[in-house]
Amino acid sequence: MKYTFIAACSFLLLLGGCRKDEPILKEKPKGVTDGMGPNTHIKGFFLLNEANMGSNKSSIDYFDYETGVYRLNLFPSRNPTVSRELGDVGNDIQIYGNKLYAVINVSHLVEVMDVNTAKHIATISIPNCRYITFSEGMAYVSSYAGPVQLDPNARLGYVARFDTTNLKVIDTCVVGYQPEEMVIRDKKLYVANSGGYRFPNYDNTVSVIDLNTFKETKKIPVAINLHRLELDNKNNIYVTSRGDYKSVHSNTFILDANDQISDVLDLPASNITICGDSAYVYSTEWSHVTQKNEISYAIVDTRTKKVVSRNFITDGTEKSIKIPYGIAVNPETREIYVTDAKNYVTSGEVLCFSPQGKLKWRTLAGNIPAHIVFTTKRLSDQ
């Protein structure tokens, strides 16, 4: 969800809730490749479409590597007895064990499904929830805690912890303002605090939580309006800052094993994913000079901490991508996936590139395709 859109779109919250008068949409399968056969370890991926705030149109798509078929909008047809849609603003999707977890921000819930069937198991209520991560049978969800609105007096956020067996919230830990992504390193949970609701007084810290005590032990000052966290193979944490959208630019920082900022990469970042020894980064940063988005696609070698490419798309296809909005890399094939939000209103796209940055296929997704998770379990036909 874009902070720059919150004030203008807050009235849309009145439109939330069930769309009871609308028919349940069926899955829409479409062949996009010839398939890879049954012998790949990764069987496919789920894609969570964020959708515009207030539209209640978050949806889940699925791509099957064996058949090459892309399926739109799984949830309604696989859950006809659930008396609601998936929800409003899908913010994260992850797999842990045999369960698929979708974090639905403005609906204040985590939807839990069977990863084999995408069928509903439970709903966990967490206010203004953002991202989810897991460790030793526990799930950790970042929460803004307060209502969805810009507020200079917005309260501190927290991380909720729940048991992935009984799916009950058992504890919370207060962190910074408007916490975002999290990573776990050495039995400590690191949380990026944005302070986005408190514009222009952003937070600038990463909270550190001891998972044994589930208490915050310290805050590490990094930069304003933090968002993404990624852990590399050398135990370094990559931290992205969105800046203030005006005079302070987006940037990427590295926290070493001693919780010190070891490097500032001078690299704007809207999203980042690490696969092997490469960090793939795209940036969509508004320029008040050119009055348009400055878009870039970079690769960082995590061994040297150097930018080795300023455009991982090598065939010119980036010119057809209007608003990059999600990124993922298949750890088995090293294919690169980029989603395109287009105009934020119509259907977006997902594009698949070879490891060399050549377009392999593209297909329509839902509204604002954003978050991809790979699965080793093939989705059943129902």
DRENZA-816051 format. One record per residue (C-alpha): residue in three letters; x, y, z. Coordinates in steps of 0.1 Angstrom, whole numbers, plus 5000, padded with zeros to 4 digits. Example, Ala and Ser with C-alpha at 12.3 -4.5 7.8 and 13.67 -1.06 7.14 Angstrom:
2
Ala512349555078Ser513749895071
END
This chain:
382
Met500050005000Lys501450334990Tyr501750595018Thr501350874992Phe497950734985Ile496650695020Ala495251045026Ala493551064993Cys492050714995Ser491050695032Phe487450745023Leu487450425004Leu487550235037Leu483850295039Leu483450065009Gly485049765027Gly483249445037Cys481649155018Arg480549184982Lys477448974989Asp475649074957Glu478448964934Pro478748604921Ile481748394931Leu484348414905Lys485748094891Glu489348014887Lys490748124853Pro493447894840Lys495648004812Gly498647824796Val501648054795Thr504447814789Asp504947454778Gly505747344814Met508847204829Gly507846844836Pro507246684871Asn510846664882Thr511447014895His511747054933Ile509747384932Lys506347304919Gly504947654914Phe504247984931Phe501448174947Leu501048544939Leu499048774962Asn497449064944Glu497349364967Ala494349544951Asn493349904958Met492450004993Gly488749994999Ser488049764969Asn488049444989Lys489549274958Ser492749104971Ser493148774953Ile495548484950Asp496948344917Tyr498948024912Phe501447924885Asp502147554880Tyr505647474867Glu504747124855Thr501947234832Gly502847594826Val499347704836Tyr498648024854Arg495448034875Leu493748364884Asn491748414917Leu491848084936Phe490148184968Pro486448224960Ser485947904940Arg487947694965Asn486147844995Pro482547884984Thr481247855020Val483448135033Ser481048435036Arg483648695026Glu486248764999Leu489948735007Gly489949095020Asp491249445016Val494849505006Gly496949185005Asn500349275020Asp502348955023Ile502148585015Gln504348305029Ile504347935034Tyr505247755066Gly504847375069Asn501647275052Lys499947615056Leu499747915033Tyr499448255051Ala498148575035Val498448895055Ile495449125046Asn496349465059Val493249685059Ser490949385067His493149335099Leu493548965094Val495848675085Glu494148425063Val495448075068Met494947815041Asp495947455033Val498947495009Asn497947184990Thr494447304982Ala494247684991Lys491247605012His490447805043Ile491647685077Ala491447985100Thr491448355103Ile493648535128Ser492748895138Ile495649135140Pro495049505135Asn496649675106Cys498949375100Arg501849405075Tyr504349125071Ile504848765085Thr507948545092Phe508448225111Ser510848045135Glu510547725155Gly506847675151Met506048035158Ala504748305134Tyr505648675138Val503448945123Ser504249315122Ser501349545131Tyr500849915129Ala498449855158Gly496350165152Pro493750265125Val494750295088Gln495250665086Leu497950935085Asp498251065121Pro501151265136Asn500351105169Ala500050755156Arg500850495183Leu503850265184Gly503449935165Tyr504049585177Val504949235166Ala502348965173Arg503448615179Phe501148315174Asp501547935175Thr501347785140Thr499747475155Asn496747615173Leu496847955154Lys496248155185Val498048485193Ile499948435225Asp502048745229Thr502949085215Cys506049305217Val505949675212Val508549805187Gly508850135167Tyr506350335147Gln504550155118Pro506849845116Glu507349675083Glu509449375072Met511249145095Val514148895094Ile515448645120Arg519248635127Asp520848445156Lys517548395174Lys516848765172Leu514048925153Tyr514949245134Val512049475125Ala512149775101Asn510250075116Ser508950325091Gly506950585110Gly505050635077Tyr501850745094Arg503651015113Phe504851205082Pro507051415082Asn508351275115Tyr509350935102Asp510950665124Asn514550575115Thr515250255135Val515449875133Ser514049715165Val515849405178Ile513749145197Asp515248855217Leu513048565207Asn513748375239Thr512248655260Phe510148815232Lys511349155245Glu512849445225Thr516449475235Lys517449775214Lys516750005185Ile519450055158Pro519350405140Val519650355103Ala517650595081Ile514150745078Asn511050555066Leu512550195066His510749915048Arg512549605035Leu514849365053Glu516749075036Leu519448845051Asp522348735029Asn524548425030Lys527148605052Asn524648695079Asn524449065068Ile521049235068Tyr520149455038Val517849745050Thr516049975026Ser514850335033Arg512150505013Gly513350845022Asp510751135024Tyr509851124987Lys511251474983Ser514751584995Val515851255012His516250984986Ser515650614989Asn518750414998Thr520050065008Phe522149995040Ile523849685053Leu523849585090Asp526749355098Ala526849075124Asn527649335151Asp524549545143Gln526649815128Ile526049985095Ser528949855075Asp527949985041Val525750245024Leu525250134988Asp523850464973Leu521150244957Pro517450344957Ala515250044965Ser511549984965Asn511949614968Ile514749364972Thr515148984972Ile518348784977Cys519048464959Gly522448294963Asp525048564963Ser522948824944Ala520549084957Tyr518049184931Val516649534936Tyr514249754918Ser513350114925Thr510350324916Glu511150664930Trp509250974922Ser511351264910His510151614917Val512651734891Thr511351534862Gln507851494876Lys507951124868Asn509050794884Glu512750714881Ile512850334876Ser515850114880Tyr516649734882Ala519949654899Ile521949354911Val524349364941Asp527049104946Thr526549024983Arg530148884986Thr531649224976Lys528649444985Lys529049614951Val526449694925Val527349474895Ser524449564872Arg522249864869Asn519649684848Phe519049304852Ile516549324823Thr518749304793Asp516349284763Gly514649614766Thr511449474781Glu511749714811Lys510449984788Ser507049804787Ile506749784825Lys504850074838Ile505150034876Pro507249744889Tyr505649634921Gly506949294931Ile510049084926Ala511048714932Val513848484920Asn513348104917Pro516247964937Glu516247654916Thr516147794880Arg517248154889Glu514348284868Ile513548644877Tyr509848744882Val508749114881Thr505149224886Asp503749534870Ala500949724888Lys500149924855Asn497850214866Tyr496850054899Val493250014887Thr493249764859Ser494749414859Gly498449394864Glu500949164849Val503648914860Leu506748884838Cys509148594838Phe512848654828Ser515648414823Pro518748444846Gln520248644818Gly517348894819Lys515548794787Leu511748784788Lys510348424787Trp506748494792Arg504248744806Thr500548714816Leu497748914832Ala497448884870Gly494949054894Asn494849414906Ile498249534918Pro500149204918Ala502749234946His503948934965Ile505248594953Val506048274973Phe507447954958Thr506047624968Thr507447264968Lys503847124970Arg501847124938Leu498347274942Ser495647024937Asp493047054909Gln490447104937
END
